[in-house]
Amino acid sequence: MWSYIIPIITLIVGAILGFIGGVFYLRKQLERMQKDPEMIQKMAKQMGYNLNKQQMQRAQQMMKNQKFPRK
């Protein structure tokens, strides 16, 4: 019986911890992008977009206006 319960509990705990870790990592990356326009440009290129100066300024402004609350 324990050979079934322990793996299930481990899977659930691992999934929860992985999700929490992913959220913190993503939040940290977004905070870094606010300060570094090259990261925004790189992300846009990876998604297949080429941003001109006006679009880049608009993206930076949107990132600055975005709030990332800490819990």
C-alpha positions as CSV (number, residue, x, y, z in Angstrom):
1,M,0.0,0.0,0.0
2,W,2.8,2.5,0.9
3,S,4.5,1.7,-2.4
4,Y,1.5,3.5,-4.1
5,I,1.0,6.3,-1.6
6,I,4.6,7.6,-1.4
7,P,5.0,8.1,-5.2
8,I,1.7,9.9,-5.5
9,I,2.5,12.2,-2.6
10,T,5.9,12.9,-4.0
11,L,4.5,13.7,-7.5
12,I,2.0,16.1,-6.0
13,V,4.6,17.9,-3.8
14,G,7.0,18.0,-6.7
15,A,4.4,19.5,-9.1
16,I,3.5,22.2,-6.5
17,L,7.1,23.1,-5.8
18,G,7.9,23.2,-9.5
19,F,5.0,25.5,-10.2
20,I,6.0,27.9,-7.4
21,G,9.6,27.8,-8.6
22,G,8.5,28.6,-12.1
23,V,6.4,31.5,-11.0
24,F,9.2,33.1,-9.1
25,Y,11.7,32.5,-12.0
26,L,9.3,34.1,-14.5
27,R,8.6,37.1,-12.2
28,K,12.3,37.7,-11.8
29,Q,12.9,37.5,-15.6
30,L,10.1,40.0,-16.2
31,E,11.6,42.4,-13.6
32,R,14.9,42.1,-15.4
33,M,13.3,42.9,-18.8
34,Q,12.0,46.1,-17.4
35,K,15.6,47.4,-17.0
36,D,17.2,45.8,-20.1
37,P,15.7,46.7,-23.5
38,E,18.0,44.1,-25.2
39,M,16.2,41.3,-23.4
40,I,12.9,42.6,-24.7
41,Q,14.3,42.7,-28.2
42,K,15.7,39.2,-27.8
43,M,12.4,37.8,-26.6
44,A,10.6,39.5,-29.5
45,K,13.0,38.0,-32.1
46,Q,12.5,34.5,-30.5
47,M,8.7,35.0,-31.1
48,G,9.3,36.0,-34.7
49,Y,8.8,39.7,-34.3
50,N,11.1,42.6,-35.3
51,L,10.5,45.7,-33.2
52,N,11.2,49.1,-34.5
53,K,12.1,52.0,-32.1
54,Q,8.6,53.1,-31.6
55,Q,7.3,49.6,-30.8
56,M,10.3,49.1,-28.5
57,Q,9.6,52.2,-26.5
58,R,5.9,51.1,-26.2
59,A,7.0,47.7,-25.0
60,Q,9.3,49.2,-22.4
61,Q,6.5,51.6,-21.2
62,M,4.1,48.7,-20.9
63,M,6.7,46.8,-18.9
64,K,7.3,49.7,-16.6
65,N,3.6,50.2,-15.9
66,Q,3.2,46.5,-15.1
67,K,3.2,45.7,-11.3
68,F,4.7,42.5,-10.1
69,P,3.4,42.1,-6.5
70,R,5.5,40.2,-4.0
71,K,3.8,37.8,-1.7
